[in-house]
């Protein structure tokens, strides 16, 4: 099996991937800076299972620290890198564009240079459907233009993709770019829509709905994304871009109705204007991923929401016990 370095290993997708790779026998070095974008204690809990494996080590460092990145790869000497670390969020990127450039662009540059220096030739990059911008060409295909982002987040993620291609052309890195479409499920970040909406509903608090509820998303359950990422890790080629989504869309209104039903509580809606940076629709054409990677998403939204709600209820119960000192 392989020695794999996973950046962003303590995050939502990264921690799940780390568990998957360890379960199948890989050795994993997790790289994470535990950024306080949300509570670092949540990220540390995400890695509890990984720490039980003798084939896991955690490197606490920041991708912006060039010396630390070079040192980490020189010591670990990974066979492959899965690059999931990023400053996430469309709306926050409007307020902190320089920070997003520093983390998502400069951080990626530091990682690519460290790969070259350490002799690692293989990277899987966790991209985003946001790079397609407000395109009216739907479903989104990998070969269509991704040169009109409408948020700093999307622009920096596209820039990182282009850096990966440049290092492929110059240094021969073998690159697989995976563009994720609206991932949800257990361990989802607390500020992400489904998680945030669910906690507000359970607390009897109103939900701020931006727009009229007609915006649509290709919601993708985390287990399906993980299947695609693992297939991407194992599919070694020169350079390739692949969409990972469910290839089905649901409106925000429908999502809220499904979530309300699964939770057994009503949704109190407060309408707000559309927000800059938000796109009206996302939908993945996954024909290339099916054909080349064997990607086959299986979890429909209603089932995925039920799984998420079951996890959230356990989390809330654990939080209550911890607060009570039990």
Number of C-alpha atoms within 10 A of each C-alpha: 10 13 19 25 28 28 28 26 32 29 26 22 26 26 25 21 25 29 21 16 23 19 13 9 12 17 22 28 24 24 25 22 17 20 13 9 11 12 12 15 10 16 23 15 13 22 21 13 14 25 14 9 14 10 16 23 16 17 19 13 17 20 27 19 14 18 12 17 22 20 14 21 21 16 9 16 19 23 18 21 26 26 22 22 25 23 20 16 16 19 15 15 21 16 11 12 15 13 15 25 22 17 21 24 24 21 21 25 20 19 24 25 16 21 26 17 14 19 15 19 19 24 28 27 26 22 25 22 24 27 24 25 22 17 19 11 12 11 17 21 19 21 8 10 13 19 13 15 20 19 22 23 29 27 25 25 28 24 19 22 24 13 17 24 21 13 19 19 13 9 14 15 23 21 26 27 23 24 24 24 24 22 22 24 23 21 21 19 20 16 12 13 17 22 20 14 22 23 18 16 21 15 10 13 13 15 20 14 19 17 15 12 16 14 18 19 23 24 27 26 26 26 20 18 27 18 18 25 25 17 16 27 20 13 16 15 12 14 17 17 20 26 28 33 31 27 20 17 19 17 17 19 14 13 20 23 13 17 24 18 15 18 19 11 14 15 21 16 14 10 14 12 10 15 11 11 20 17 20 17 20 28 24 25 19 21 18 16 21 16 10 13 19 15 24 18 21 13 16 13 21 14 14 20 23 17 16 23 21 14 15 20 14 11 14 12 12 13 12 12 11 10 9 8 7 7
